[in-house]
Every structure is written in structure tokens, then in C-alpha cells.
Amino acid sequence: MKTAYKNISVFFTLILAFAVWGFVRTYLGLFPAFTSLTTVHHFYSSILLSWFAILIIKPMLIRCNKIEWHKNWARSFMFRYTSPI
């Protein structure tokens, strides 16, 4: 299993690049004023980017044999994302 998904972080980084490209006009293009955006927009973008960070970093931790770090990240982020619900 470890060798089958060895470079999955590269794939997820490409998906992140497409997601950021989609946000350029509607969100990032309004920087620094953000006049027409609400707090919900900022919350959504921060959740999206942190989810992508998890998606990219966790396979890298497994690849570097940092299994305990991988498990700790899973526990901490599961608590952060499910506790507001």
C-alpha cells in the first residue's frame, strides 16, 4: 500500500493548484480589500486550504516513515473539524 500511493501528494498538489486557480477571480482577485465578502467566505476558504494541507502533508508523513506524526495529525484535525459540528 505504501508504494502504490508513493507520489499521491503531487497529485493532491495539482488539485490544489486547480482549486486556487478557480478562486483567483472570485476570491483572491479581491485582495486586499475584500469589500463584497462576508466572514463565511473567509471561513470557507480557510477550511478549504487547511483541508488541502492535511491532504498533502499526511501522505508525506507516511512516506518519510513518520507514522506517529501521521496518527497525531489525524487525531488533532478530526477533533478540530468535528468539534464545531
Beta strands, then each sheet from edge to edge (+ up, - down):
end
